[in-house]
C-alpha cells in the first residue's frame, strides 16, 4: 500500500503543482520527461514518463486517497484505469477487494466486461477460457 500511496502523491503533485490543477501542463509534453529524469536521478528506476502518466491518471481517477483499498496493488489500480466510468471502476475495485481477485483475474473480468450494472461476475476459474482483449487507449501527456 505504501507504493500505491506514494504514486498517488506523485500524481497529486503532477496535477496540483506541475500542472496548476489543469488536466494537462500548459507547456506541453516536456513536463513528464523532465520530471521523470529528475525523479530517476534522485530515486532510481520506476519513474519513467510512461509510469508518471499512470500516476497522474491514477490521481485524477481516484482523487480521494482515503478511498483507496489497501488490498489492491499498483498493478490492480493500473488495470482499473482502463475502466471507462467511475461507477464501474468503483464496482471493479470493490469486487477485487472483496473477492480477493489477483491482477490476472481482474484483467480477465475487465476484458470480458463483467457487468457492474447487474453484478454479473464470471467465476475466476473460468477466466482462463476467455481471451484477453487489449482495450487500452493511447494516452498522451
Beta strands, then each sheet from edge to edge (+ up, - down):
end
